[in-house]
Amino acid sequence: MKMNLYIDGGPLVADTFSGVGHFTLGIVSALDRVASTLPNIDITLVIISEYKDRLKPYNFKNIKIKFIPIALDEFYGKLFNNELHDIDLLIGNGVYFFTNYATWPLKYSKAITTIHDLSFEDVPQFTDKANALFLDKTVRSTIKRADYISTVTNTMKNRIAKFYKLDKKKIVVINNAVDLDKFHDYPKHQILRIVRKYGIKKKYILCVGNIEPRKNQEALLKAFKILPKNITENYSVVFVGADGWKNDNFYNLANELAKKLDIIILKNVVSDADMPILYSGAEVSINPSFYEGFGMPTIEAMACHTPVILSDIAVNREVGGPNALFADPYSVKDVASKVEQVLAMKQDVKNFMTSANYKKATEYSWDDSARSLIEVAKKLS
């Protein structure tokens, strides 16, 4: 009997391509590669019809597309107010994989819904208020509607089970992953071309992530300020990411420090093709976040053989593994100390660290994640 698997493709066509977008693209691309080997499964991407042109660059070859003929704002307004009609009556019956927290109403179909993290509950002081309110209501509805909850780490699985008092058997882990064909160690001539492109003239410390309080980029700015002169005069700090919220303090501090230090902010300008090369050229990649659901920059940097410093939180311990360096995100001195430690490493020590980290990164495969999704979907079909 043929199974119909429908996937919410909204994050692929959103105005801002977020971490959820990368997760969705990784899963869908992997499914597109193997779809021809799954004769009993039809895979269909579902998006709002007004954004259909945004799918063209992806060039999926083996995945069908269906459109919802409703405006985006109206769709999410009705979803939030519980006024949306059963989507499977329009699109078709089967198993639906929702990649972005919300379970659409379904009459005859089953649902697997991804909850990436609970930042809106656990650290509301770091989140956008309107988005937190939307997610709080949406996720509580999702918990009731979904047949399975998926999430991206075991740490988050345990947190979701505890917070919503769910049986862990209802929660499955479908990891984020890294494309090793793109993320790897690049030769010096390619790195030189890219760093020149973005105006980077010194050795650099890299920090990747949306600019928002939860990511704690201010800690790196403050840490850089107190590092020894031989570091501050010879290194740049490079921030790469989209604009977030509540980030006035970050920009004010960055502008003040930029009078004496080399602070580079690449906001919404680095292409996906250039990103692995920027990782590869960095002396160290640092993620000082207060909170993460997974932390994609961790495995991306490790796949590029770049040393990583991570905030000492449970998710980073799980994803980064034992050979990353961990710093207290609430201690500027500790962050600075870990940066200094990496920059002072002897080459053989650094090689051991980055080789071990690369091996850890290879544990996260989009093909494995796609297979995990198929296995769960089969249980519901």
C-alpha positions as CSV (number, residue, x, y, z in Angstrom):
1,M,0.0,0.0,0.0
2,K,1.4,3.4,-1.0
3,M,2.1,6.0,1.6
4,N,1.6,9.7,1.0
5,L,4.1,11.9,2.9
6,Y,3.3,15.6,2.9
7,I,5.9,18.1,4.1
8,D,5.3,21.7,5.2
9,G,7.7,23.6,2.9
10,G,6.9,27.1,4.4
11,P,10.4,27.6,5.8
12,L,11.9,27.1,2.4
13,V,10.1,30.2,1.0
14,A,10.0,32.4,4.0
15,D,11.3,36.0,3.8
16,T,14.1,35.1,6.1
17,F,15.8,31.8,5.7
18,S,16.3,30.6,9.3
19,G,17.7,27.6,11.0
20,V,14.3,25.9,10.5
21,G,14.7,26.6,6.8
22,H,18.1,24.9,6.8
23,F,16.5,21.9,8.7
24,T,13.7,21.7,6.2
25,L,16.0,22.0,3.2
26,G,18.3,19.3,4.5
27,I,15.5,16.8,5.1
28,V,13.7,17.6,1.8
29,S,17.0,17.5,-0.3
30,A,17.8,14.1,1.2
31,L,14.4,12.8,0.5
32,D,14.7,14.1,-3.1
33,R,17.9,12.1,-3.5
34,V,16.3,8.8,-2.4
35,A,12.7,9.3,-3.5
36,S,13.2,7.1,-6.6
37,T,14.3,4.2,-4.4
38,L,11.1,4.5,-2.4
39,P,8.5,3.1,-4.8
40,N,5.7,2.8,-2.2
41,I,6.1,6.4,-0.9
42,D,4.9,9.6,-2.6
43,I,6.6,12.7,-1.2
44,T,4.9,16.0,-1.6
45,L,6.0,19.5,-0.6
46,V,3.1,21.8,0.5
47,I,3.5,25.6,0.3
48,I,1.3,28.7,0.1
49,S,0.6,29.4,-3.5
50,E,1.7,33.0,-3.5
51,Y,5.3,31.8,-2.9
52,K,5.5,29.1,-5.5
53,D,8.1,31.0,-7.5
54,R,10.5,30.9,-4.6
55,L,10.8,27.1,-5.0
56,K,12.4,27.3,-8.4
57,P,16.1,27.7,-7.2
58,Y,15.9,24.4,-5.3
59,N,15.2,22.4,-8.5
60,F,13.8,19.3,-6.7
61,K,13.5,16.5,-9.1
62,N,11.6,13.7,-7.4
63,I,9.3,15.5,-5.1
64,K,5.8,16.7,-6.0
65,I,4.5,20.1,-5.1
66,K,1.0,21.1,-3.9
67,F,-0.2,24.7,-3.2
68,I,-2.5,26.1,-0.6
69,P,-4.5,28.9,-2.3
70,I,-4.6,31.3,0.7
71,A,-2.6,34.4,1.6
72,L,0.2,33.7,4.1
73,D,-1.0,36.2,6.8
74,E,-4.5,34.8,6.5
75,F,-3.3,31.2,6.8
76,Y,-1.3,31.8,10.0
77,G,-4.0,34.1,11.4
78,K,-6.6,31.4,11.0
79,L,-4.2,28.7,12.3
80,F,-3.5,30.8,15.5
81,N,-7.2,31.4,16.0
82,N,-8.1,27.8,15.4
83,E,-10.2,28.8,12.4
84,L,-8.3,26.9,9.7
85,H,-10.1,24.2,7.8
86,D,-8.7,20.6,7.7
87,I,-5.9,20.9,5.2
88,D,-5.9,17.2,4.2
89,L,-9.4,17.7,2.7
90,L,-7.7,20.1,0.3
91,I,-4.3,18.5,-0.2
92,G,-4.8,14.8,0.4
93,N,-4.8,12.1,3.1
94,G,-1.5,10.7,4.4
95,V,1.2,11.5,6.9
96,Y,2.1,15.1,7.4
97,F,5.5,16.3,8.5
98,F,5.4,19.8,10.0
99,T,8.9,21.3,10.3
100,N,8.1,24.5,12.1
101,Y,6.3,23.9,15.5
102,A,2.7,24.2,14.2
103,T,0.4,21.2,13.4
104,W,-2.2,22.1,10.8
105,P,-5.7,20.8,11.4
106,L,-6.2,17.4,9.7
107,K,-9.4,15.3,9.5
108,Y,-8.2,11.9,8.3
109,S,-4.4,12.2,8.3
110,K,-1.6,11.7,10.8
111,A,1.0,14.3,11.9
112,I,4.7,14.4,12.9
113,T,5.6,17.9,14.1
114,T,9.0,19.3,14.9
115,I,9.6,21.4,18.0
116,H,13.2,22.7,17.6
117,D,13.5,24.1,21.1
118,L,11.5,25.7,24.0
119,S,13.3,29.0,24.1
120,F,9.9,30.8,24.1
121,E,9.2,29.0,27.4
122,D,12.6,28.6,28.9
123,V,14.2,31.9,28.2
124,P,11.3,34.3,27.3
125,Q,13.5,37.3,28.2
126,F,15.6,36.6,25.1
127,T,12.8,36.1,22.7
128,D,10.5,38.3,20.6
129,K,7.4,38.8,22.7
130,A,4.9,38.4,19.8
131,N,6.6,35.3,18.5
132,A,6.8,33.8,22.0
133,L,3.1,34.3,22.5
134,F,2.4,32.7,19.1
135,L,4.6,29.7,19.8
136,D,3.3,29.2,23.3
137,K,-0.3,28.8,22.0
138,T,0.7,27.0,18.8
139,V,2.9,24.4,20.5
140,R,0.4,23.6,23.1
141,S,-2.1,22.9,20.3
142,T,0.6,20.9,18.5
143,I,1.1,18.7,21.5
144,K,-2.6,17.7,21.4
145,R,-2.8,17.3,17.6
146,A,0.4,15.6,16.6
147,D,0.8,11.8,16.6
148,Y,4.5,12.2,17.1
149,I,6.6,15.1,18.2
150,S,10.0,15.3,16.6
151,T,12.9,17.3,17.8
152,V,16.6,17.8,17.0
153,T,18.5,16.5,20.0
154,N,18.1,14.1,22.9
155,T,18.5,17.0,25.2
156,M,15.5,18.7,23.7
157,K,13.6,15.4,23.7
158,N,14.0,15.2,27.5
159,R,13.1,18.8,28.0
160,I,9.9,18.6,25.9
161,A,8.8,15.4,27.7
162,K,9.3,17.0,31.1
163,F,7.8,20.4,30.2
164,Y,4.6,19.1,28.6
165,K,4.5,15.9,30.7
166,L,4.7,13.7,27.6
167,D,5.6,10.0,27.2
168,K,9.0,9.9,25.6
169,K,7.7,7.2,23.3
170,K,5.7,10.0,21.6
171,I,8.9,12.0,20.9
172,V,11.4,11.1,18.2
173,V,14.8,12.6,17.4
174,I,15.4,13.7,13.8
175,N,18.7,15.5,14.0
176,N,20.0,18.5,12.1
177,A,23.0,17.6,10.0
178,V,25.7,18.9,7.8
179,D,26.4,18.5,4.1
180,L,30.0,17.3,4.0
181,D,30.1,17.9,0.2
182,K,30.0,21.6,1.1
183,F,31.3,21.9,4.6
184,H,35.0,20.7,4.6
185,D,38.5,22.1,4.8
186,Y,39.2,24.5,1.9
187,P,42.6,25.4,0.4
188,K,44.3,28.7,1.2
189,H,43.8,30.3,-2.2
190,Q,40.0,29.9,-1.9
191,I,40.0,31.2,1.6
192,L,42.0,34.2,0.6
193,R,39.6,35.1,-2.2
194,I,36.6,34.9,0.1
195,V,38.1,36.9,3.1
196,R,39.1,39.6,0.6
197,K,35.5,39.6,-0.8
198,Y,34.1,40.4,2.7
199,G,36.8,42.9,3.7
200,I,38.6,40.7,6.3
201,K,42.2,41.7,6.4
202,K,43.5,39.9,9.5
203,K,43.3,36.5,11.1
204,Y,39.8,36.2,12.5
205,I,37.5,34.8,15.2
206,L,34.1,33.8,13.8
207,C,30.7,33.9,15.4
208,V,27.7,32.7,13.3
209,G,24.1,33.1,14.3
210,N,21.2,35.5,14.2
211,I,21.9,38.7,16.1
212,E,19.7,38.4,19.1
213,P,20.2,38.2,22.9
214,R,19.9,34.5,23.2
215,K,22.9,34.0,21.0
216,N,25.0,36.1,23.5
217,Q,27.2,37.8,20.9
218,E,27.8,40.6,23.4
219,A,29.9,38.2,25.5
220,L,32.3,37.7,22.6
221,L,32.6,41.5,22.1
222,K,33.4,42.0,25.8
223,A,35.8,39.1,25.8
224,F,37.7,40.4,22.8
225,K,38.0,43.8,24.5
226,I,39.9,42.3,27.4
227,L,42.2,39.9,25.5
228,P,45.9,40.7,25.3
229,K,47.1,43.4,22.9
230,N,48.9,40.9,20.7
231,I,45.5,39.3,20.0
232,T,43.4,42.4,19.7
233,E,45.8,44.1,17.3
234,N,46.3,41.1,15.0
235,Y,42.8,39.5,14.9
236,S,39.4,40.6,13.8
237,V,36.1,39.4,15.2
238,V,33.6,38.5,12.4
239,F,29.9,38.2,13.1
240,V,27.8,36.5,10.4
241,G,24.0,36.2,10.6
242,A,20.6,37.7,10.0
243,D,19.2,40.5,12.0
244,G,17.1,39.3,15.0
245,W,15.5,41.3,17.8
246,K,16.4,43.1,21.0
247,N,19.9,43.7,19.6
248,D,20.4,47.4,20.2
249,N,22.8,46.8,23.0
250,F,24.9,44.6,20.7
251,Y,25.1,47.1,18.0
252,N,25.9,50.0,20.4
253,L,28.7,48.0,22.0
254,A,30.0,46.9,18.6
255,N,30.1,50.4,17.3
256,E,31.9,51.7,20.4
257,L,34.5,48.9,20.3
258,A,35.0,49.3,16.5
259,K,36.7,52.7,17.2
260,K,39.7,50.8,18.5
261,L,39.2,47.1,17.6
262,D,38.5,45.3,14.3
263,I,34.9,44.3,14.5
264,I,33.2,43.1,11.3
265,I,29.5,42.5,11.1
266,L,28.3,40.7,8.0
267,K,24.6,40.9,8.3
268,N,22.5,39.1,5.6
269,V,25.4,39.3,3.1
270,V,27.3,36.0,3.2
271,S,26.1,33.5,0.6
272,D,25.5,29.8,1.4
273,A,28.3,29.0,-1.0
274,D,30.8,31.2,0.8
275,M,29.9,30.2,4.3
276,P,31.9,26.9,4.5
277,I,35.0,28.8,3.2
278,L,34.6,31.5,5.9
279,Y,34.4,28.7,8.6
280,S,37.5,27.0,7.0
281,G,39.5,30.2,7.2
282,A,38.7,31.1,10.8
283,E,41.1,30.5,13.6
284,V,38.2,29.6,15.8
285,S,34.4,29.5,15.7
286,I,32.6,30.5,18.8
287,N,29.0,30.0,19.9
288,P,28.5,31.6,23.3
289,S,24.7,31.1,23.3
290,F,22.7,31.1,26.5
291,Y,20.3,28.6,24.9
292,E,20.2,26.3,21.9
293,G,18.0,23.5,20.5
294,F,20.8,22.2,18.4
295,G,23.3,24.8,17.2
296,M,24.0,24.3,13.5
297,P,27.2,26.4,13.4
298,T,28.8,23.9,15.8
299,I,28.8,21.0,13.3
300,E,29.4,23.2,10.3
301,A,32.6,24.6,11.9
302,M,33.7,21.1,13.0
303,A,33.1,19.8,9.5
304,C,35.5,22.5,8.2
305,H,38.2,21.4,10.7
306,T,37.9,24.7,12.6
307,P,38.3,24.7,16.4
308,V,35.1,25.4,18.3
309,I,34.3,27.1,21.6
310,L,30.8,26.5,22.8
311,S,28.8,27.8,25.7
312,D,28.7,25.1,28.5
313,I,25.1,24.1,28.1
314,A,23.7,20.6,27.8
315,V,22.8,20.8,24.1
316,N,26.3,21.9,23.1
317,R,27.8,19.1,25.2
318,E,25.6,16.6,23.2
319,V,26.3,18.1,19.8
320,G,29.9,19.3,20.2
321,G,31.1,16.2,21.9
322,P,34.1,15.8,24.2
323,N,36.7,17.5,22.1
324,A,35.2,21.0,21.8
325,L,36.1,23.7,24.3
326,F,33.3,24.9,26.6
327,A,33.0,28.3,28.3
328,D,30.6,29.7,30.8
329,P,28.3,32.0,28.8
330,Y,27.8,34.2,31.8
331,S,31.5,34.8,32.3
332,V,33.3,37.1,29.9
333,K,36.6,36.2,31.5
334,D,36.0,32.5,30.8
335,V,35.0,33.2,27.2
336,A,38.2,35.3,26.8
337,S,40.3,32.6,28.4
338,K,39.0,29.9,26.0
339,V,39.7,32.1,23.0
340,E,43.2,32.7,24.2
341,Q,43.7,29.0,24.8
342,V,42.7,28.1,21.3
343,L,44.9,30.8,19.7
344,A,47.9,29.6,21.7
345,M,47.4,25.9,20.8
346,K,50.4,24.1,19.3
347,Q,49.6,22.8,15.8
348,D,49.6,19.1,16.8
349,V,47.1,19.7,19.6
350,K,44.9,21.7,17.3
351,N,45.1,19.0,14.7
352,F,44.0,16.4,17.2
353,M,41.1,18.5,18.3
354,T,39.9,19.4,14.8
355,S,40.2,15.8,13.6
356,A,38.2,14.5,16.5
357,N,35.6,17.2,16.0
358,Y,35.3,16.4,12.3
359,K,34.6,12.8,13.1
360,K,31.9,13.9,15.5
361,A,30.3,16.1,12.8
362,T,30.1,13.2,10.4
363,E,27.7,11.5,12.9
364,Y,25.0,14.0,11.7
365,S,23.8,13.0,8.2
366,W,20.8,14.4,6.4
367,D,20.3,11.0,4.8
368,D,20.1,9.4,8.2
369,S,17.7,12.1,9.4
370,A,15.5,11.5,6.3
371,R,15.5,7.7,7.0
372,S,14.5,8.4,10.6
373,L,11.5,10.4,9.3
374,I,10.5,7.7,6.9
375,E,10.6,5.1,9.7
376,V,8.3,7.1,11.9
377,A,6.0,7.9,9.0
378,K,5.6,4.2,8.2
379,K,4.4,3.5,11.7
380,L,1.6,5.9,11.1
381,S,0.6,4.9,7.6
